[in-house]
């Protein structure tokens, strides 16, 4: 719950399916293990994350901890898991922010904590290659929420700025805004005066809805809007009404991807279809991510020599190379120990030509995944 609630919206649904899959236990090495599940809410808050981590690690003595809030886990909670020797796997935060924010060394990794997600560097290059396919003035306005991801994206040495320079884009930075901000007039004024035709950065859906409404009132009409965070979810686009047409984003998961679940055998499309049929809601990227996190966790338990031994499970995760509904997640083959880098594509929301939902997320750039785009990337003015 909390500001990141969209990232966890599918978790209960996915957990119900995992429970059903493992209702007869988990057979490992000829022995059957009953599996107990404990679900906790961190409220999108770092302090509450530490509280529930302590409950799971110290009080409940869990054999394995999984979380899709890689942003808030990357602190005292991860340190506790490492110190107590409890395997923990996280996702949904660019791996660089999780890894280097904890001062990780690629050749060493961490004792018991692991992470699988996209790379921010891959996102930056994806954005630039999408923008390069359309004609703009190559002036990029940036705005970042004050968070680990926002600071990682804006880093002058390792973030988006050096990639913009590489591709001859001029940046008009507006700085950081606080998570509770609801007035973007200063940012909008800076973007307008700087002549930004492309807007990028990081924020949550609620931030962008407020910004986009205020931008319309101020007459700001960019050619391209590609922002990390708000366009991962159908709800973030629907909140914009017709003006959501053409928003672009990195695609963390999409039913069009040619991958299958190692747990259920379902294709990405079949998983999305089941979710939509049973909930009446449109698929959303965290559906595939949450499902794949369970695939990684259960895959590691199955491959462990002793699934009730924490060091054995830790070693199993470290050497795991698994193909999931999200795509290949390879820890063993990764050049960064403790990290599996997720494949990534670029997408653009378009008004649906048919079907029950107003918008479809089309793949417009193959990125780092072996997929064929559904459509060409277009300027907002071409779609309006």
C-alpha positions in Angstrom: 0.0 0.0 0.0 1.1 3.7 0.0 2.7 5.6 -2.9 3.9 2.4 -4.5 0.5 0.6 -4.3 0.3 0.1 -8.1 3.5 -2.0 -7.9 1.9 -4.4 -5.4 -1.7 -4.4 -6.7 -1.4 -7.9 -8.3 0.5 -9.5 -5.4 -2.5 -11.1 -3.6 -3.8 -12.5 -6.9 -0.4 -14.0 -7.8 0.1 -15.4 -4.3 -3.3 -17.2 -4.6 -2.1 -18.9 -7.8 1.2 -19.8 -6.3 -0.5 -21.3 -3.2 -2.8 -23.4 -5.5 0.3 -24.6 -7.5 2.0 -25.7 -4.3 -1.1 -26.9 -2.4 0.4 -30.4 -2.3 3.8 -29.2 -1.2 7.2 -28.8 -2.9 9.0 -31.9 -3.9 12.8 -31.5 -3.6 15.2 -34.4 -3.9 12.5 -36.9 -3.3 11.2 -35.3 -0.2 8.0 -33.3 0.1 8.0 -30.0 1.9 4.9 -28.2 3.0 5.1 -24.5 2.2 3.9 -21.7 4.5 3.3 -18.2 3.1 3.5 -15.0 5.1 2.4 -11.8 3.4 3.3 -8.4 4.9 2.6 -4.8 3.8 5.5 -2.4 4.0 3.3 0.6 3.2 5.9 1.9 0.7 7.8 3.2 3.7 11.4 2.5 4.5 10.8 2.5 8.3 7.8 0.1 8.0 9.9 -2.0 5.6 12.5 -2.4 8.4 9.7 -3.4 10.8 8.2 -6.1 8.7 11.7 -7.4 7.7 12.5 -7.8 11.4 9.2 -9.7 11.9 9.9 -12.1 9.0 13.6 -12.6 9.7 13.8 -12.5 13.5 10.3 -13.5 14.7 8.9 -15.7 12.0 12.4 -17.1 11.1 11.5 -17.4 7.4 13.6 -19.6 5.1 13.3 -17.1 2.2 12.1 -13.5 1.9 10.8 -12.1 -1.4 9.9 -8.4 -2.0 8.9 -6.3 -5.0 9.9 -3.1 -3.2 13.6 -3.1 -4.1 13.7 0.6 -3.4 12.8 0.6 0.3 14.4 -2.8 1.0 17.9 -1.5 0.0 18.9 -0.4 3.5 18.6 -1.7 7.0 16.3 -4.6 5.9 18.9 -5.9 3.4 21.6 -5.4 6.0 19.7 -7.4 8.5 19.1 -10.3 6.1 22.8 -10.3 5.3 23.8 -10.2 9.0 21.4 -12.9 10.0 22.1 -15.1 7.0 18.6 -15.2 5.6 18.2 -15.3 1.8 16.3 -12.3 0.4 15.4 -11.6 -3.2 14.0 -8.2 -4.3 12.9 -6.6 -7.5 11.3 -3.5 -9.0 14.1 -1.0 -8.6 16.9 -0.5 -11.2 19.7 -2.9 -10.1 22.3 -0.1 -10.1 20.4 1.9 -7.4 20.0 -1.2 -5.3 23.6 -2.4 -5.8 25.7 0.6 -5.9 23.6 2.4 -3.3 24.7 -0.3 -0.9 28.3 0.1 -2.1 28.4 -3.3 -3.7 31.3 -4.7 -5.6 30.4 -6.5 -8.9 32.9 -9.2 -8.3 31.7 -9.9 -4.7 28.0 -9.1 -4.4 26.4 -9.5 -1.0 26.3 -12.4 1.5 22.6 -13.3 1.4 20.7 -10.6 -0.5 19.9 -10.7 -4.3 18.1 -8.5 -6.8 16.6 -9.0 -10.3 15.4 -6.0 -12.3 16.2 -3.8 -15.3 19.3 -1.7 -15.5 19.0 2.0 -15.4 21.7 2.2 -18.1 19.6 0.1 -20.4 16.6 2.4 -19.7 18.7 5.5 -20.6 19.9 4.0 -23.9 16.3 2.8 -24.7 14.9 6.3 -24.2 17.5 7.8 -26.6 17.1 5.2 -29.3 13.3 5.7 -29.2 13.6 9.5 -29.4 16.1 9.1 -32.3 13.4 7.6 -34.5 11.3 10.8 -34.5 12.1 14.4 -35.3 12.4 16.9 -32.4 14.5 19.8 -31.4 16.5 17.4 -29.2 15.9 19.5 -26.0 15.0 17.2 -23.1 13.4 18.6 -20.0 13.9 16.4 -16.9 12.2 16.3 -13.5 12.9 13.7 -10.8 11.2 12.8 -7.5 13.6 12.8 -4.6 14.1 9.1 -4.2 16.9 6.6 -4.8 15.7 5.9 -8.3 15.4 9.6 -9.0 18.9 10.3 -7.8 20.2 7.4 -9.8 18.5 8.6 -13.0 19.9 12.1 -12.6 23.4 11.2 -11.6 25.8 13.3 -13.7 28.3 10.5 -14.2 26.2 7.3 -14.3 22.7 8.5 -15.0 20.7 10.0 -17.9 22.8 13.2 -18.4 25.9 11.5 -20.0 23.6 9.5 -22.3 21.9 12.7 -23.4 25.3 14.2 -24.2 26.3 11.0 -26.1 23.3 11.4 -28.4 23.6 15.2 -28.8 20.5 16.1 -26.7 20.4 19.2 -24.6 19.1 18.9 -21.1 16.8 21.4 -19.3 16.9 20.1 -15.7 14.2 21.1 -13.2 15.8 19.4 -10.2 14.1 17.2 -7.6 10.6 17.4 -6.1 9.4 15.9 -2.8 7.1 12.9 -2.8 4.3 15.0 -1.4 4.6 17.7 -4.0 1.4 18.8 -5.8 2.5 22.0 -7.4 4.6 21.7 -10.6 4.4 25.3 -11.7 8.1 26.0 -11.3 9.0 22.9 -13.3 6.6 23.8 -16.0 7.9 27.3 -16.3 11.5 26.0 -16.6 10.5 23.5 -19.2 8.6 26.1 -21.3 11.4 28.7 -21.1 14.0 26.1 -22.0 12.1 25.0 -25.1 11.9 21.3 -24.0 10.1 19.2 -26.6 10.8 16.0 -24.8 10.0 15.4 -21.1 11.5 12.7 -19.0 12.4 11.8 -15.4 10.9 9.7 -12.6 7.7 10.0 -10.6 4.6 8.1 -9.4 1.3 8.1 -11.3 -0.3 10.6 -8.9 2.6 13.0 -9.5 2.3 12.9 -13.3 -1.5 13.3 -13.3 -1.1 16.5 -11.4 1.8 17.7 -13.5 0.0 16.9 -16.8 -3.2 18.7 -15.8 -1.2 21.8 -14.7 0.9 21.6 -17.9 -2.2 21.7 -20.0 -3.4 24.8 -18.2 0.0 26.5 -18.7 0.0 25.6 -22.4 3.0 23.2 -22.3 2.7 20.9 -25.3 5.8 18.6 -25.7 6.3 16.3 -28.6 7.4 13.3 -26.5 6.8 12.3 -22.9 8.8 9.3 -21.7 8.9 9.0 -17.9 10.0 6.1 -15.6 7.2 5.0 -13.3 3.8 6.4 -14.0 3.2 4.7 -17.4 3.9 1.2 -16.2 0.3 0.8 -15.2 -3.0 1.1 -17.1 -4.4 3.1 -14.2 -1.7 5.7 -14.6 -2.8 6.2 -18.3 -6.5 6.1 -17.7 -6.2 8.9 -15.1 -5.1 11.2 -17.9 -8.2 10.6 -20.1 -7.7 11.1 -23.8 -4.4 12.9 -23.1 -2.9 9.6 -22.1 -2.6 8.7 -25.8 1.1 8.5 -26.8 2.7 8.4 -23.4 5.9 6.2 -23.6 7.8 4.1 -21.2 10.2 1.3 -20.6 8.2 -1.9 -20.6 9.0 -4.1 -17.6 6.6 -6.8 -18.7 4.0 -7.2 -21.5 1.7 -10.1 -22.6 3.3 -9.9 -26.1 6.6 -11.1 -24.8 7.5 -14.7 -26.0 8.1 -16.1 -22.5 6.5 -18.8 -20.4 6.2 -19.5 -16.7 8.5 -22.1 -15.1 5.8 -22.6 -12.5 2.6 -23.0 -14.5 3.8 -23.3 -18.1 1.6 -20.4 -19.1 2.7 -18.0 -21.7 2.8 -14.3 -20.9 -0.5 -13.8 -22.8 -2.2 -16.7 -21.0 -1.2 -15.3 -17.6 -2.6 -11.8 -18.6 -5.8 -13.4 -20.0 -6.4 -15.3 -16.8 -5.8 -12.2 -14.7 -8.2 -10.1 -16.8 -10.9 -12.8 -16.9 -10.9 -13.4 -13.1 -10.5 -9.8 -12.0 -12.2 -7.8 -14.7 -9.1 -5.5 -14.7 -6.6 -4.9 -17.4 -3.2 -6.6 -17.1 -0.4 -4.6 -15.6 3.4 -4.9 -15.7 3.8 -6.0 -12.0 1.7 -9.1 -12.8 4.5 -10.6 -14.7 7.2 -9.3 -12.3 5.5 -10.6 -9.2 4.9 -14.0 -10.8 8.6 -14.2 -11.9 9.8 -13.3 -8.4 8.0 -16.4 -7.1 9.5 -18.4 -10.0 13.0 -17.3 -8.9 12.3 -18.1 -5.2 10.8 -21.5 -5.8 13.3 -22.3 -8.5 16.1 -21.6 -6.0 14.5 -23.8 -3.3 14.1 -26.7 -5.8 17.7 -26.4 -6.8 19.1 -26.2 -3.3 20.9 -29.2 -1.9 19.2 -28.6 1.5 16.2 -26.2 1.2 16.0 -25.8 5.0 19.6 -24.7 5.1 20.1 -20.9 4.5 23.6 -21.2 3.1 22.4 -23.9 0.7 19.5 -21.7 -0.5 21.9 -18.8 -0.8 24.3 -20.8 -3.0 21.4 -22.0 -5.1 20.2 -18.4 -5.8 23.8 -17.3 -6.7 24.1 -20.0 -9.3 20.5 -19.9 -10.6 19.8 -19.3 -14.3 16.1 -19.5 -14.8 13.7 -18.7 -17.8 10.6 -17.1 -16.5 7.4 -15.5 -17.8 9.4 -12.2 -17.5 12.2 -13.7 -19.6 15.7 -15.0 -18.7 16.8 -14.2 -15.1 20.4 -15.4 -14.8 22.2 -14.9 -11.5 24.9 -17.5 -12.3 25.8 -16.1 -15.7 25.6 -12.5 -14.5 28.8 -10.4 -14.5 27.4 -8.6 -11.4 27.3 -11.0 -8.4 23.9 -11.0 -6.5 22.1 -9.5 -9.6 20.1 -10.9 -12.5 19.5 -8.2 -15.2 16.0 -8.3 -16.6 15.4 -7.9 -20.4 13.8 -4.6 -21.4 11.7 -3.2 -24.2 10.2 0.2 -25.1 6.5 0.9 -25.3 3.9 3.5 -26.2 0.3 3.7 -25.0 -2.2 4.1 -27.8 -5.9 4.3 -27.9 -7.2 0.8 -28.4 -8.8 0.0 -31.8 -11.0 -2.6 -30.2 -11.6 -4.6 -27.0 -12.8 -3.7 -23.5 -10.0 -1.4 -22.5 -9.4 2.2 -23.7 -5.6 1.9 -24.2 -3.1 -0.7 -25.3 0.6 -0.7 -24.5 2.4 -1.4 -27.8 6.1 -2.4 -28.0 7.8 0.2 -30.2 11.4 -0.7 -29.5 13.0 -4.2 -28.9 15.5 -2.8 -26.4 17.5 -5.6 -24.8 14.9 -8.3 -25.4 14.6 -10.6 -28.4 11.2 -9.4 -29.5 9.7 -7.7 -32.6 8.0 -4.3 -32.1 4.2 -4.0 -32.6 4.3 -0.5 -34.0 6.5 2.6 -34.7 7.1 5.2 -32.1 5.2 8.4 -32.8 5.1 12.0 -31.7 2.1 13.2 -29.5 1.1 15.6 -32.3 0.8 12.7 -34.7 -1.7 11.0 -32.5 -3.8 13.9 -31.3 
